[in-house]
Amino acid sequence: PTAIKPLVAGNWKMNGLAASLAEIDALGAGLDDGMRDAADVMICPPATLVAAAAAKASGYRVAIGGQDCHTAEKGAHTGDISAEMLADAGATAVIVGHSERRADHGESDDVVRRKAEAAWRAGLVAIICVGETEAERKAGSTLDVVGRQLAGSVPEGARAGNTVIAYEPVWAIGTGLTPTAGDVAEVHAFMRARLAERFAGEGAAMRLLYGGSVKPSNAAELIAVEEVNGALVGGASLKAADFLGILAAYR
Ligand code: PEP
């Protein structure tokens, strides 16, 4: 198997005020060489904090990402933010197609695919999220759903260097519930096969993250699963101590 350097990315969602930047300092102070060698570290704060977080994080070799972007570069889209704006503020990546965006804002695979292309246009890495709902898992359609989302949300130009895929079962997000290691292994093996089929060596080298209730106590088990190349972390990324606890699993 190829050696893929894992990525551990924190998604702050709609949490964080200026005072929360202290968590970036605490994260930077707590990162040791073992963690840095083992994994790339990223925080995706709310858009209001991207510039300040990027200014702080560069000194700690922590990358900063956005949580969403519009498909267009600029224009009459009140309240939206473009990938170019995120890049200008110091972000190097952006999450697209998070299940909360798909649910709260009705984002289709087609929209997510165009957002990923917008990310690349601005020079950002696209972190594309996929994952089944509880009903879909119970119906036995997990692989169908993930396969359809991969086909529809991942653009033709996807490469290992510009794209990260995050498998996030919707029922595991923010619930404390996690799939078994075997279930994660099944989905990640499936995603790897689909991506390698479509993008050859680039698909084989693309980072595949697991996301959904990752915390210090379960990180070691989840990140050890075959074809899991890191984690996308929500709740446990808000406090540097928790996030460091997850990163410690990589040492
Ligand atoms: C997420 O929403 O990306 C996520 C993984 O959230 P949590 O870790 O809180 O389940």
Boltz pocket constraint, residues with backbone or C-beta under 6 A from the ligand:
constraints:
  - pocket:
      binder: B
      contacts: [[A, 11], [A, 168], [A, 172], [A, 173], [A, 174], [A, 175], [A, 176], [A, 211], [A, 212], [A, 213], [A, 214], [A, 232], [A, 233], [A, 234], [A, 235], [A, 236]]
      max_distance: 6.0
